[in-house]
Amino acid sequence: MSESAADARWMAGAASLAGRGRPLSRPNPAVGAIIVKDGIVVGRGWTQPGGRPHAEAMALEQAGEAARGATLYVTLEPCAHVSERGPACTNLVTASALQRVCIGLADPDPRTAGAGIAAIRAVGIAVDPIESPEAEASLAGYLMLRRQHRPHVTLKLALSLDGCLAFPPGGERWLTGEEARAHCHAMRAKSDAILVGSGTLRADNPRLDVRLPGLEAKSPERWVLTRSDAPEGWRALACPQAIRDMTDIQYLFVEGGAETARAFIAAGLVDTLLIYRAPVMVGGGVPALPELAQQAMAGWLLENSRPLGKDTLEVYRSTPCSPA
Protein backbone atom coordinates (compact mmCIF):
# COMPACT_ATOMS: atom_id res chain seq x y z
CA MET A 1 0.00 0.00 0.00
CA SER A 2 1.36 3.43 -0.93
CA GLU A 3 1.96 6.04 1.75
CA SER A 4 -0.85 8.25 0.40
CA ALA A 5 -3.30 5.34 0.45
CA ALA A 6 -2.26 4.42 3.98
CA ASP A 7 -2.63 8.04 5.07
CA ALA A 8 -6.14 8.18 3.63
CA ARG A 9 -7.08 4.94 5.38
CA TRP A 10 -5.77 6.04 8.77
CA MET A 11 -7.46 9.43 8.47
CA ALA A 12 -10.75 7.74 7.63
CA GLY A 13 -10.25 5.67 10.76
CA ALA A 14 -9.73 8.80 12.82
CA ALA A 15 -12.93 10.24 11.33
CA SER A 16 -14.81 7.10 12.35
CA LEU A 17 -13.55 7.51 15.91
CA ALA A 18 -14.70 11.14 15.90
CA GLY A 19 -18.28 9.95 15.56
CA ARG A 20 -18.09 8.53 19.06
CA GLY A 21 -17.83 12.05 20.42
CA ARG A 22 -21.12 13.25 18.96
CA PRO A 23 -23.09 14.96 20.36
CA LEU A 24 -21.70 15.00 23.89
CA SER A 25 -18.48 16.82 22.90
CA ARG A 26 -20.37 20.12 22.90
CA PRO A 27 -19.33 22.89 22.91
CA ASN A 28 -16.25 21.46 21.19
CA PRO A 29 -16.19 19.71 17.83
CA ALA A 30 -16.04 15.93 17.83
CA VAL A 31 -12.47 15.15 16.75
CA GLY A 32 -10.80 11.78 16.22
CA ALA A 33 -7.10 10.90 16.52
CA ILE A 34 -5.00 7.80 15.81
CA ILE A 35 -1.27 7.36 16.48
CA VAL A 36 0.46 4.83 14.22
CA LYS A 37 3.98 3.41 14.48
CA ASP A 38 5.36 0.85 12.04
CA GLY A 39 1.84 0.20 10.77
CA ILE A 40 0.44 -0.51 14.23
CA VAL A 41 -2.01 1.66 16.19
CA VAL A 42 -0.39 2.63 19.49
CA GLY A 43 -2.90 5.27 20.58
CA ARG A 44 -6.34 6.53 19.71
CA GLY A 45 -8.86 8.99 21.08
CA TRP A 46 -11.90 11.14 20.46
CA THR A 47 -13.28 14.27 22.10
CA GLN A 48 -14.85 13.41 25.43
CA PRO A 49 -18.19 14.65 26.89
CA GLY A 50 -18.12 18.35 27.61
CA GLY A 51 -15.19 18.83 25.24
CA ARG A 52 -12.33 17.54 27.40
CA PRO A 53 -10.01 15.71 27.14
CA HIS A 54 -9.41 16.37 23.46
CA ALA A 55 -8.80 13.55 21.01
CA GLU A 56 -5.05 14.20 20.75
CA ALA A 57 -4.63 14.20 24.54
CA MET A 58 -6.38 10.83 24.81
CA ALA A 59 -4.34 9.29 22.00
CA LEU A 60 -1.01 10.57 23.34
CA GLU A 61 -1.75 9.38 26.85
CA GLN A 62 -2.60 5.93 25.55
CA ALA A 63 0.50 5.78 23.35
CA GLY A 64 2.93 6.93 26.04
CA GLU A 65 6.55 6.39 25.00
CA ALA A 66 5.39 4.58 21.86
CA ALA A 67 4.48 8.00 20.41
CA ARG A 68 8.18 8.70 19.88
CA GLY A 69 8.85 8.61 16.13
CA ALA A 70 5.20 7.79 15.35
CA THR A 71 2.63 9.51 13.14
CA LEU A 72 -0.48 11.22 14.52
CA TYR A 73 -3.58 11.31 12.33
CA VAL A 74 -6.08 13.89 13.58
CA THR A 75 -9.22 15.10 11.83
CA LEU A 76 -8.84 18.75 12.90
CA GLU A 77 -5.78 20.95 13.45
CA PRO A 78 -4.68 20.71 17.10
CA CYS A 79 -5.84 23.70 19.10
CA ALA A 80 -3.25 26.39 19.79
CA HIS A 81 -4.96 28.26 22.62
CA VAL A 82 -4.62 27.52 26.30
CA SER A 83 -7.80 27.66 28.37
CA GLU A 84 -8.62 27.20 32.03
CA ARG A 85 -10.07 23.81 31.08
CA GLY A 86 -6.74 22.39 29.91
CA PRO A 87 -3.55 22.83 27.90
CA ALA A 88 -3.43 23.49 24.18
CA CYS A 89 -3.16 20.28 22.19
CA THR A 90 -0.37 21.89 20.18
CA ASN A 91 1.75 21.98 23.34
CA LEU A 92 1.08 18.30 23.98
CA VAL A 93 2.00 17.43 20.40
CA THR A 94 5.24 19.46 20.36
CA ALA A 95 6.37 17.79 23.59
CA SER A 96 5.59 14.28 22.34
CA ALA A 97 8.56 13.48 20.06
CA LEU A 98 6.17 12.50 17.27
CA GLN A 99 7.81 12.31 13.87
CA ARG A 100 4.85 13.39 11.77
CA VAL A 101 1.36 14.84 12.13
CA CYS A 102 -1.32 14.39 9.44
CA ILE A 103 -4.24 16.80 9.66
CA GLY A 104 -7.62 16.41 8.00
CA LEU A 105 -8.67 20.06 8.15
CA ALA A 106 -7.23 23.37 9.28
CA ASP A 107 -9.22 24.82 12.17
CA PRO A 108 -11.38 27.84 11.21
CA ASP A 109 -11.37 28.96 14.85
CA PRO A 110 -9.36 32.22 14.79
CA ARG A 111 -7.65 31.23 18.04
CA THR A 112 -5.94 28.41 16.13
CA ALA A 113 -6.39 28.92 12.35
CA GLY A 114 -2.95 27.78 11.23
CA ALA A 115 -1.16 28.64 14.46
CA GLY A 116 -1.29 25.02 15.57
CA ILE A 117 0.33 23.80 12.36
CA ALA A 118 3.00 26.51 12.53
CA ALA A 119 3.90 25.69 16.13
CA ILE A 120 4.25 21.98 15.41
CA ARG A 121 6.44 22.59 12.38
CA ALA A 122 8.57 25.03 14.39
CA VAL A 123 9.87 22.20 16.59
CA GLY A 124 10.79 20.04 13.61
CA ILE A 125 7.76 17.74 13.44
CA ALA A 126 6.53 17.25 9.88
CA VAL A 127 2.94 18.34 9.27
CA ASP A 128 1.05 17.05 6.24
CA PRO A 129 -2.49 18.04 5.28
CA ILE A 130 -4.48 14.99 4.17
CA GLU A 131 -7.47 15.63 1.93
CA SER A 132 -10.16 13.49 3.53
CA PRO A 133 -13.87 13.56 2.70
CA GLU A 134 -14.44 11.44 5.79
CA ALA A 135 -12.74 13.96 8.08
CA GLU A 136 -14.68 16.85 6.57
CA ALA A 137 -17.97 14.95 6.88
CA SER A 138 -17.22 14.14 10.53
CA LEU A 139 -16.90 17.87 11.25
CA ALA A 140 -19.90 19.04 9.21
CA GLY A 141 -21.71 20.59 12.17
CA TYR A 142 -18.66 22.39 13.55
CA LEU A 143 -17.68 23.73 10.11
CA MET A 144 -21.23 24.92 9.42
CA LEU A 145 -21.33 26.72 12.76
CA ARG A 146 -17.98 28.40 12.15
CA ARG A 147 -18.50 29.28 8.49
CA GLN A 148 -22.23 30.02 8.24
CA HIS A 149 -23.09 30.60 11.91
CA ARG A 150 -25.80 27.95 12.03
CA PRO A 151 -26.09 24.24 12.73
CA HIS A 152 -25.93 21.53 10.13
CA VAL A 153 -29.55 20.57 9.43
CA THR A 154 -30.80 17.07 8.65
CA LEU A 155 -34.44 16.74 7.62
CA LYS A 156 -36.08 13.36 8.11
CA LEU A 157 -39.20 12.25 6.23
CA ALA A 158 -40.99 8.90 6.17
CA LEU A 159 -43.02 8.42 2.98
CA SER A 160 -45.44 5.82 1.69
CA LEU A 161 -45.54 4.68 -1.92
CA ASP A 162 -48.31 7.18 -2.62
CA GLY A 163 -46.33 10.04 -1.06
CA CYS A 164 -47.99 10.30 2.35
CA LEU A 165 -46.25 11.18 5.59
CA ALA A 166 -48.68 9.37 7.88
CA PHE A 167 -51.83 7.31 8.04
CA PRO A 168 -55.18 9.05 8.46
CA PRO A 169 -56.24 9.78 12.05
CA GLY A 170 -57.28 6.56 13.71
CA GLY A 171 -55.21 4.43 11.34
CA GLU A 172 -51.94 2.60 11.97
CA ARG A 173 -49.45 4.51 14.07
CA TRP A 174 -46.20 3.62 12.36
CA LEU A 175 -45.55 4.09 8.64
CA THR A 176 -42.11 2.46 8.74
CA GLY A 177 -40.85 -0.74 10.33
CA GLU A 178 -38.66 -1.39 13.36
CA GLU A 179 -35.35 -1.22 11.49
CA ALA A 180 -36.11 2.21 10.03
CA ARG A 181 -37.30 3.52 13.39
CA ALA A 182 -34.13 2.23 15.07
CA HIS A 183 -32.04 3.99 12.44
CA CYS A 184 -33.93 7.21 13.12
CA HIS A 185 -33.16 6.87 16.82
CA ALA A 186 -29.48 6.38 15.97
CA MET A 187 -29.60 9.63 14.01
CA ARG A 188 -31.21 11.36 16.99
CA ALA A 189 -28.30 10.14 19.11
CA LYS A 190 -25.89 11.99 16.81
CA SER A 191 -27.76 15.30 17.09
CA ASP A 192 -27.50 18.13 19.57
CA ALA A 193 -31.14 19.12 19.10
CA ILE A 194 -34.29 17.76 17.50
CA LEU A 195 -37.14 19.89 16.18
CA VAL A 196 -40.79 19.39 15.22
CA GLY A 197 -43.55 21.80 14.29
CA SER A 198 -46.12 23.05 16.76
CA GLY A 199 -48.83 21.03 15.00
CA THR A 200 -46.89 17.79 15.48
CA LEU A 201 -46.31 18.67 19.13
CA ARG A 202 -50.02 19.29 19.73
CA ALA A 203 -51.20 16.22 17.83
CA ASP A 204 -48.63 13.63 18.93
CA ASN A 205 -46.97 14.97 22.10
CA PRO A 206 -43.78 13.14 20.97
CA ARG A 207 -41.02 12.15 23.38
CA LEU A 208 -38.25 12.69 20.80
CA ASP A 209 -35.76 10.82 22.97
CA VAL A 210 -33.32 8.05 22.07
CA ARG A 211 -34.66 4.63 22.94
CA LEU A 212 -31.71 2.46 21.93
CA PRO A 213 -29.95 0.47 24.67
CA GLY A 214 -26.85 2.31 25.87
CA LEU A 215 -27.60 5.52 23.96
CA GLU A 216 -30.32 6.98 26.16
CA ALA A 217 -27.93 9.63 27.53
CA LYS A 218 -27.52 10.98 23.99
CA SER A 219 -31.15 12.11 23.73
CA PRO A 220 -31.07 15.57 22.09
CA GLU A 221 -32.57 18.84 23.26
CA ARG A 222 -36.21 19.21 22.19
CA TRP A 223 -37.21 22.23 20.12
CA VAL A 224 -40.52 23.27 18.57
CA LEU A 225 -41.07 25.56 15.61
CA THR A 226 -43.71 27.93 16.93
CA ARG A 227 -44.61 31.52 17.64
CA SER A 228 -45.90 30.75 21.12
CA ASP A 229 -44.11 29.74 24.29
CA ALA A 230 -42.69 26.24 24.34
CA PRO A 231 -43.98 23.79 26.96
CA GLU A 232 -41.81 22.76 29.87
CA GLY A 233 -38.78 20.79 28.73
CA TRP A 234 -38.89 22.30 25.25
CA ARG A 235 -37.25 25.30 23.59
CA ALA A 236 -38.95 27.43 20.97
CA LEU A 237 -37.74 28.51 17.54
CA ALA A 238 -39.69 31.35 15.93
CA CYS A 239 -38.79 30.49 12.31
CA PRO A 240 -36.24 28.40 10.42
CA GLN A 241 -33.95 31.39 9.93
CA ALA A 242 -33.68 31.70 13.72
CA ILE A 243 -31.39 28.67 13.81
CA ARG A 244 -28.62 31.24 13.51
CA ASP A 245 -29.36 32.05 17.15
CA MET A 246 -28.62 28.41 18.14
CA THR A 247 -25.03 29.30 18.93
CA ASP A 248 -24.33 26.12 20.89
CA ILE A 249 -25.97 23.65 18.48
CA GLN A 250 -23.84 21.96 15.81
CA TYR A 251 -26.32 19.33 14.56
CA LEU A 252 -30.07 19.90 14.27
CA PHE A 253 -32.39 17.01 13.37
CA VAL A 254 -35.75 18.12 11.95
CA GLU A 255 -38.45 15.43 12.15
CA GLY A 256 -41.66 17.06 11.06
CA GLY A 257 -44.30 17.61 10.04
CA ALA A 258 -45.03 18.67 6.47
CA GLU A 259 -45.26 22.42 7.09
CA THR A 260 -42.04 22.44 9.08
CA ALA A 261 -40.27 20.46 6.34
CA ARG A 262 -41.61 22.83 3.72
CA ALA A 263 -40.47 25.87 5.72
CA PHE A 264 -36.90 24.60 6.10
CA ILE A 265 -36.61 23.58 2.46
CA ALA A 266 -38.03 26.91 1.28
CA ALA A 267 -35.53 28.76 3.48
CA GLY A 268 -32.64 26.80 1.96
CA LEU A 269 -31.64 25.45 5.35
CA VAL A 270 -31.56 21.69 4.76
CA ASP A 271 -28.12 20.15 4.30
CA THR A 272 -28.97 16.45 4.47
CA LEU A 273 -32.29 14.85 3.59
CA LEU A 274 -33.21 11.41 4.93
CA ILE A 275 -36.17 9.73 3.26
CA TYR A 276 -37.45 6.46 4.70
CA ARG A 277 -39.65 4.92 2.00
CA ALA A 278 -42.22 2.41 3.23
CA PRO A 279 -43.66 -0.16 0.79
CA VAL A 280 -47.27 0.65 1.70
CA MET A 281 -50.13 2.55 0.10
CA VAL A 282 -51.89 4.86 2.53
CA GLY A 283 -54.67 6.47 0.53
CA GLY A 284 -56.15 9.54 2.16
CA GLY A 285 -53.29 10.00 4.59
CA VAL A 286 -51.26 13.10 5.38
CA PRO A 287 -49.75 14.22 2.05
CA ALA A 288 -46.07 14.97 1.68
CA LEU A 289 -44.56 17.91 -0.18
CA PRO A 290 -45.49 17.57 -3.86
CA GLU A 291 -42.53 19.73 -4.84
CA LEU A 292 -40.06 17.50 -3.00
CA ALA A 293 -39.83 14.89 -5.74
CA GLN A 294 -38.83 17.56 -8.25
CA GLN A 295 -36.24 19.00 -5.87
CA ALA A 296 -34.85 15.57 -5.08
CA MET A 297 -34.33 14.94 -8.81
CA ALA A 298 -32.94 18.33 -9.76
CA GLY A 299 -31.39 19.82 -6.66
CA TRP A 300 -30.15 17.02 -4.41
CA LEU A 301 -27.39 14.45 -4.75
CA LEU A 302 -28.37 10.92 -3.82
CA GLU A 303 -25.44 9.74 -1.71
CA ASN A 304 -26.77 6.43 -0.49
CA SER A 305 -29.73 4.13 -0.84
CA ARG A 306 -30.10 0.92 1.13
CA PRO A 307 -32.74 -1.37 2.61
CA LEU A 308 -33.74 -1.11 6.25
CA GLY A 309 -35.88 -4.17 6.80
CA LYS A 310 -38.94 -3.78 4.60
CA ASP A 311 -38.23 -0.07 4.05
CA THR A 312 -35.63 1.80 2.01
CA LEU A 313 -33.43 4.64 3.24
CA GLU A 314 -32.37 7.33 0.78
CA VAL A 315 -29.77 9.90 1.84
CA TYR A 316 -29.56 13.13 -0.15
CA ARG A 317 -27.07 15.96 0.18
CA SER A 318 -27.84 19.49 -0.90
CA THR A 319 -25.97 20.68 -3.99
CA PRO A 320 -25.20 24.21 -5.23
CA CYS A 321 -28.28 24.12 -7.47
CA SER A 322 -30.59 23.21 -4.60
CA PRO A 323 -32.18 25.74 -2.21
CA ALA A 324 -29.80 24.77 0.59
C-alpha positions in Angstrom: 0.0 0.0 0.0 1.4 3.4 -0.9 2.0 6.0 1.7 -0.8 8.2 0.4 -3.3 5.3 0.4 -2.3 4.4 4.0 -2.6 8.0 5.1 -6.1 8.2 3.6 -7.1 4.9 5.4 -5.8 6.0 8.8 -7.5 9.4 8.5 -10.7 7.7 7.6 -10.3 5.7 10.8 -9.7 8.8 12.8 -12.9 10.2 11.3 -14.8 7.1 12.3 -13.6 7.5 15.9 -14.7 11.1 15.9 -18.3 9.9 15.6 -18.1 8.5 19.1 -17.8 12.1 20.4 -21.1 13.3 19.0 -23.1 15.0 20.4 -21.7 15.0 23.9 -18.5 16.8 22.9 -20.4 20.1 22.9 -19.3 22.9 22.9 -16.3 21.5 21.2 -16.2 19.7 17.8 -16.0 15.9 17.8 -12.5 15.2 16.7 -10.8 11.8 16.2 -7.1 10.9 16.5 -5.0 7.8 15.8 -1.3 7.4 16.5 0.5 4.8 14.2 4.0 3.4 14.5 5.4 0.8 12.0 1.8 0.2 10.8 0.4 -0.5 14.2 -2.0 1.7 16.2 -0.4 2.6 19.5 -2.9 5.3 20.6 -6.3 6.5 19.7 -8.9 9.0 21.1 -11.9 11.1 20.5 -13.3 14.3 22.1 -14.9 13.4 25.4 -18.2 14.6 26.9 -18.1 18.4 27.6 -15.2 18.8 25.2 -12.3 17.5 27.4 -10.0 15.7 27.1 -9.4 16.4 23.5 -8.8 13.5 21.0 -5.0 14.2 20.7 -4.6 14.2 24.5 -6.4 10.8 24.8 -4.3 9.3 22.0 -1.0 10.6 23.3 -1.8 9.4 26.9 -2.6 5.9 25.6 0.5 5.8 23.4 2.9 6.9 26.0 6.6 6.4 25.0 5.4 4.6 21.9 4.5 8.0 20.4 8.2 8.7 19.9 8.9 8.6 16.1 5.2 7.8 15.3 2.6 9.5 13.1 -0.5 11.2 14.5 -3.6 11.3 12.3 -6.1 13.9 13.6 -9.2 15.1 11.8 -8.8 18.8 12.9 -5.8 20.9 13.4 -4.7 20.7 17.1 -5.8 23.7 19.1 -3.2 26.4 19.8 -5.0 28.3 22.6 -4.6 27.5 26.3 -7.8 27.7 28.4 -8.6 27.2 32.0 -10.1 23.8 31.1 -6.7 22.4 29.9 -3.6 22.8 27.9 -3.4 23.5 24.2 -3.2 20.3 22.2 -0.4 21.9 20.2 1.7 22.0 23.3 1.1 18.3 24.0 2.0 17.4 20.4 5.2 19.5 20.4 6.4 17.8 23.6 5.6 14.3 22.3 8.6 13.5 20.1 6.2 12.5 17.3 7.8 12.3 13.9 4.8 13.4 11.8 1.4 14.8 12.1 -1.3 14.4 9.4 -4.2 16.8 9.7 -7.6 16.4 8.0 -8.7 20.1 8.1 -7.2 23.4 9.3 -9.2 24.8 12.2 -11.4 27.8 11.2 -11.4 29.0 14.9 -9.4 32.2 14.8 -7.7 31.2 18.0 -5.9 28.4 16.1 -6.4 28.9 12.4 -3.0 27.8 11.2 -1.2 28.6 14.5 -1.3 25.0 15.6 0.3 23.8 12.4 3.0 26.5 12.5 3.9 25.7 16.1 4.2 22.0 15.4 6.4 22.6 12.4 8.6 25.0 14.4 9.9 22.2 16.6 10.8 20.0 13.6 7.8 17.7 13.4 6.5 17.2 9.9 2.9 18.3 9.3 1.0 17.1 6.2 -2.5 18.0 5.3 -4.5 15.0 4.2 -7.5 15.6 1.9 -10.2 13.5 3.5 -13.9 13.6 2.7 -14.4 11.4 5.8 -12.7 14.0 8.1 -14.7 16.8 6.6 -18.0 15.0 6.9 -17.2 14.1 10.5 -16.9 17.9 11.2 -19.9 19.0 9.2 -21.7 20.6 12.2 -18.7 22.4 13.5 -17.7 23.7 10.1 -21.2 24.9 9.4 -21.3 26.7 12.8 -18.0 28.4 12.2 -18.5 29.3 8.5 -22.2 30.0 8.2 -23.1 30.6 11.9 -25.8 28.0 12.0 -26.1 24.2 12.7 -25.9 21.5 10.1 -29.6 20.6 9.4 -30.8 17.1 8.7 -34.4 16.7 7.6 -36.1 13.4 8.1 -39.2 12.3 6.2 -41.0 8.9 6.2 -43.0 8.4 3.0 -45.4 5.8 1.7 -45.5 4.7 -1.9 -48.3 7.2 -2.6 -46.3 10.0 -1.1 -48.0 10.3 2.4 -46.2 11.2 5.6 -48.7 9.4 7.9 -51.8 7.3 8.0 -55.2 9.0 8.5 -56.2 9.8 12.0 -57.3 6.6 13.7 -55.2 4.4 11.3 -51.9 2.6 12.0 -49.5 4.5 14.1 -46.2 3.6 12.4 -45.6 4.1 8.6 -42.1 2.5 8.7 -40.9 -0.7 10.3 -38.7 -1.4 13.4 -35.4 -1.2 11.5 -36.1 2.2 10.0 -37.3 3.5 13.4 -34.1 2.2 15.1 -32.0 4.0 12.4 -33.9 7.2 13.1 -33.2 6.9 16.8 -29.5 6.4 16.0 -29.6 9.6 14.0 -31.2 11.4 17.0 -28.3 10.1 19.1 -25.9 12.0 16.8 -27.8 15.3 17.1 -27.5 18.1 19.6 -31.1 19.1 19.1 -34.3 17.8 17.5 -37.1 19.9 16.2 -40.8 19.4 15.2 -43.6 21.8 14.3 -46.1 23.1 16.8 -48.8 21.0 15.0 -46.9 17.8 15.5 -46.3 18.7 19.1 -50.0 19.3 19.7 -51.2 16.2 17.8 -48.6 13.6 18.9 -47.0 15.0 22.1 -43.8 13.1 21.0 -41.0 12.1 23.4 -38.2 12.7 20.8 -35.8 10.8 23.0 -33.3 8.1 22.1 -34.7 4.6 22.9 -31.7 2.5 21.9 -29.9 0.5 24.7 -26.9 2.3 25.9 -27.6 5.5 24.0 -30.3 7.0 26.2 -27.9 9.6 27.5 -27.5 11.0 24.0 -31.1 12.1 23.7 -31.1 15.6 22.1 -32.6 18.8 23.3 -36.2 19.2 22.2 -37.2 22.2 20.1 -40.5 23.3 18.6 -41.1 25.6 15.6 -43.7 27.9 16.9 -44.6 31.5 17.6 -45.9 30.8 21.1 -44.1 29.7 24.3 -42.7 26.2 24.3 -44.0 23.8 27.0 -41.8 22.8 29.9 -38.8 20.8 28.7 -38.9 22.3 25.3 -37.3 25.3 23.6 -39.0 27.4 21.0 -37.7 28.5 17.5 -39.7 31.3 15.9 -38.8 30.5 12.3 -36.2 28.4 10.4 -33.9 31.4 9.9 -33.7 31.7 13.7 -31.4 28.7 13.8 -28.6 31.2 13.5 -29.4 32.0 17.2 -28.6 28.4 18.1 -25.0 29.3 18.9 -24.3 26.1 20.9 -26.0 23.7 18.5 -23.8 22.0 15.8 -26.3 19.3 14.6 -30.1 19.9 14.3 -32.4 17.0 13.4 -35.8 18.1 11.9 -38.4 15.4 12.1 -41.7 17.1 11.1 -44.3 17.6 10.0 -45.0 18.7 6.5 -45.3 22.4 7.1 -42.0 22.4 9.1 -40.3 20.5 6.3 -41.6 22.8 3.7 -40.5 25.9 5.7 -36.9 24.6 6.1 -36.6 23.6 2.5 -38.0 26.9 1.3 -35.5 28.8 3.5 -32.6 26.8 2.0 -31.6 25.4 5.3 -31.6 21.7 4.8 -28.1 20.2 4.3 -29.0 16.5 4.5 -32.3 14.8 3.6 -33.2 11.4 4.9 -36.2 9.7 3.3 -37.5 6.5 4.7 -39.6 4.9 2.0 -42.2 2.4 3.2 -43.7 -0.2 0.8 -47.3 0.6 1.7 -50.1 2.5 0.1 -51.9 4.9 2.5 -54.7 6.5 0.5 -56.1 9.5 2.2 -53.3 10.0 4.6 -51.3 13.1 5.4 -49.8 14.2 2.0 -46.1 15.0 1.7 -44.6 17.9 -0.2 -45.5 17.6 -3.9 -42.5 19.7 -4.8 -40.1 17.5 -3.0 -39.8 14.9 -5.7 -38.8 17.6 -8.2 -36.2 19.0 -5.9 -34.8 15.6 -5.1 -34.3 14.9 -8.8 -32.9 18.3 -9.8 -31.4 19.8 -6.7 -30.2 17.0 -4.4 -27.4 14.5 -4.7 -28.4 10.9 -3.8 -25.4 9.7 -1.7 -26.8 6.4 -0.5 -29.7 4.1 -0.8 -30.1 0.9 1.1 -32.7 -1.4 2.6 -33.7 -1.1 6.2 -35.9 -4.2 6.8 -38.9 -3.8 4.6 -38.2 -0.1 4.1 -35.6 1.8 2.0 -33.4 4.6 3.2 -32.4 7.3 0.8 -29.8 9.9 1.8 -29.6 13.1 -0.2 -27.1 16.0 0.2 -27.8 19.5 -0.9 -26.0 20.7 -4.0 -25.2 24.2 -5.2 -28.3 24.1 -7.5 -30.6 23.2 -4.6 -32.2 25.7 -2.2 -29.8 24.8 0.6 
